[in-house]
Amino acid sequence: MTTPVKRLPGRMPGWAKVVAALVLVLVVFFAGLRLSVLPGLKDLFGTETQDRSGPALLKSIQDISRYDAASGNFQVVVDLEKDAKLLPDAIRGTRTLYVGAGTVDAYVDLGKIGENDVKVNDDRTSATLRLPHARLGEPALDPDRSYAVSKQRGLLDRLGDLFSDNPNGEQAVQKLAVRHIGDAAKESELTARAESNTTDMLEGLLRSLGFKEVRVSYGS
């Protein structure tokens, strides 16, 4: 007569171990998706950032002869929406509301002054200078003052972010912000202010050197 094998109390059968492992994996996965909702768990599943970058290499040096005479601070709200032609927004489409803040410098290139652009009388009491018109530098977006207000994405776009190397990329809205800031600088009086400040600087400098009469003009 065969004696039945008795299971030891507390031991889990093999199939139960597999199910338990799958449940544990699912719990950890969904917990990772909800870290921002459950306070305290973010530190438990958080990542550690290490900077393994190499040293920066000096590639070239350029002498700068321009005088930065004025700087403008600008802010623009970018509302960028991308829609699919045959799909509703809930399936495919994005809309990003982005606040871009940046600066634009206005400068006078003193390196373009020629010999005939500077005239001084014999007793060095009067000076006449002709300078090139002030120009605008490239807009510089400030990452510390720029931020996304809201992001709306369709289901397919959300799924695509899971497999993207740069999910939720903001390059498009950042480029638009830079372009709008540059356009606003062109319509402002930034270059006029730069020429006025350059004139004040040169007059003060030459008067301190003994010149009593200083004339500054701008043109090609």
C-alpha positions in Angstrom: 0.0 0.0 0.0 1.4 3.3 -1.1 1.7 5.9 1.6 0.6 9.4 0.4 3.3 12.1 0.4 2.5 14.9 2.8 3.5 18.4 2.0 5.4 20.2 4.6 3.5 23.1 6.0 4.4 26.6 4.8 6.0 25.4 1.5 4.5 27.0 -1.7 4.0 24.9 -4.8 6.0 25.7 -8.0 3.1 27.2 -10.0 2.3 29.5 -7.0 5.9 30.8 -7.0 5.7 31.7 -10.7 2.4 33.6 -10.1 3.9 35.4 -7.1 6.9 36.4 -9.1 4.8 37.8 -11.9 2.6 39.7 -9.5 5.7 41.2 -7.9 7.1 42.3 -11.2 3.8 44.0 -12.1 3.6 45.7 -8.7 7.1 47.1 -9.1 6.3 48.2 -12.7 3.1 50.1 -11.9 4.6 51.5 -8.7 7.3 53.0 -10.8 4.7 54.7 -13.0 3.0 56.2 -10.0 6.0 57.5 -8.1 5.0 61.1 -8.5 1.6 60.3 -7.0 2.7 58.4 -3.9 5.0 60.5 -1.8 8.0 58.8 -0.2 8.4 56.0 -2.8 10.3 58.2 -5.2 13.5 58.0 -3.1 13.1 54.2 -2.9 13.0 53.8 -6.7 15.0 56.9 -7.6 18.0 56.9 -9.9 21.5 58.1 -9.1 23.1 60.5 -11.6 26.8 60.4 -12.2 28.7 62.7 -14.5 31.3 60.7 -16.4 32.0 63.4 -19.0 35.5 64.0 -20.1 37.3 67.4 -19.7 36.3 70.2 -22.1 38.8 70.8 -24.9 39.7 74.2 -26.2 39.2 74.1 -29.9 39.9 77.7 -30.9 40.2 81.3 -29.6 38.8 84.4 -31.2 39.5 88.0 -30.4 36.4 90.0 -29.8 36.4 93.7 -30.7 32.8 94.4 -30.2 31.4 96.5 -27.4 28.2 95.0 -25.8 26.3 98.2 -25.2 22.8 96.9 -24.3 21.0 93.8 -23.4 17.3 93.1 -23.6 15.3 90.5 -21.6 12.4 89.0 -23.3 9.7 86.4 -22.5 7.3 84.7 -24.9 4.5 82.1 -24.5 4.7 79.5 -27.2 1.5 77.4 -27.9 2.5 74.7 -30.3 -0.1 72.2 -31.6 0.5 69.3 -33.9 -2.5 67.3 -35.2 -2.9 64.2 -37.3 -5.1 64.7 -40.4 -7.2 61.5 -40.0 -7.0 60.8 -36.3 -8.5 62.5 -33.3 -6.3 64.4 -30.9 -6.9 61.7 -28.2 -5.2 59.2 -30.5 -2.5 61.2 -32.2 -1.5 64.8 -31.6 0.4 67.0 -29.2 0.0 70.4 -27.8 2.6 72.1 -25.7 2.3 75.4 -23.8 5.8 76.7 -23.1 7.2 79.9 -21.5 10.5 80.9 -23.0 12.7 83.6 -21.4 15.9 84.8 -22.9 18.2 87.7 -23.6 19.5 89.4 -26.8 22.6 91.6 -26.7 23.1 94.7 -28.9 26.7 95.6 -29.8 28.9 97.9 -31.8 31.8 96.2 -33.7 34.7 98.5 -33.0 37.0 96.3 -35.0 35.5 97.6 -38.2 36.6 101.2 -37.6 39.0 102.3 -40.3 41.7 105.0 -40.3 39.4 107.4 -42.0 36.7 106.9 -39.4 38.6 108.7 -36.7 39.7 112.3 -37.0 41.6 114.3 -34.4 42.6 118.0 -34.7 46.3 119.1 -34.3 46.0 120.2 -30.7 44.1 117.0 -29.7 41.1 118.8 -28.3 38.5 117.7 -30.8 37.7 114.2 -32.1 35.3 112.9 -34.7 34.4 109.2 -34.8 32.3 107.3 -37.3 31.2 103.9 -36.1 29.2 101.1 -37.8 25.6 100.7 -36.7 24.8 98.6 -33.7 23.8 95.0 -34.4 21.9 92.3 -32.5 23.5 89.2 -31.2 22.0 85.7 -31.3 19.1 85.2 -28.8 20.1 83.1 -25.8 17.4 81.1 -24.1 17.6 80.9 -20.3 16.9 77.3 -19.2 16.4 78.4 -15.5 13.6 80.8 -16.5 12.0 78.7 -19.3 9.6 75.9 -18.6 6.7 73.9 -20.0 3.3 74.9 -18.6 1.3 72.0 -20.0 1.7 69.1 -22.4 -1.1 67.2 -24.0 -0.3 64.1 -26.0 -2.4 61.5 -27.8 -2.3 57.8 -26.9 0.1 56.9 -29.8 2.4 59.8 -28.8 2.5 58.6 -25.2 3.4 55.1 -26.4 6.1 56.5 -28.6 7.7 58.2 -25.7 8.2 54.9 -24.0 10.6 53.8 -26.8 12.1 57.2 -27.5 15.6 58.2 -26.5 14.4 61.7 -25.8 10.8 61.5 -24.5 8.8 64.7 -24.2 11.5 66.6 -26.2 11.0 70.4 -26.2 13.3 71.2 -29.1 10.5 72.4 -31.3 9.0 74.9 -28.8 12.5 76.1 -27.7 13.4 76.9 -31.3 10.1 78.8 -31.7 10.8 80.7 -28.5 14.2 81.7 -29.7 12.8 82.8 -33.1 10.0 84.9 -31.5 12.5 86.5 -29.1 14.8 87.4 -32.0 11.8 88.9 -33.9 10.8 90.9 -30.8 14.4 92.2 -30.4 14.4 93.5 -34.0 11.2 95.4 -33.4 12.5 96.9 -30.1 14.7 99.9 -29.7 17.6 97.8 -28.5 20.1 98.8 -31.2 19.2 102.5 -30.7 19.9 102.1 -27.0 23.2 100.4 -27.8 24.4 103.3 -30.0 23.4 105.8 -27.4 25.3 103.9 -24.7 28.3 103.6 -26.9 28.3 107.3 -27.6 28.2 108.0 -23.9 31.1 105.6 -23.2 33.3 107.1 -25.9 32.6 110.7 -25.0 33.4 110.0 -21.3 36.6 108.1 -22.2 37.9 110.8 -24.6 37.0 113.7 -22.3 38.9 112.0 -19.6 41.9 112.0 -21.9 41.7 115.8 -22.5 39.4 116.1 -25.5 36.9 118.9 -25.1 34.8 118.2 -28.2 33.7 114.7 -29.2 31.5 113.9 -32.1 30.2 110.3 -32.7 28.1 109.3 -35.7 27.0 105.9 -37.1 26.9 104.7 -40.6 28.6 102.5 -43.2 
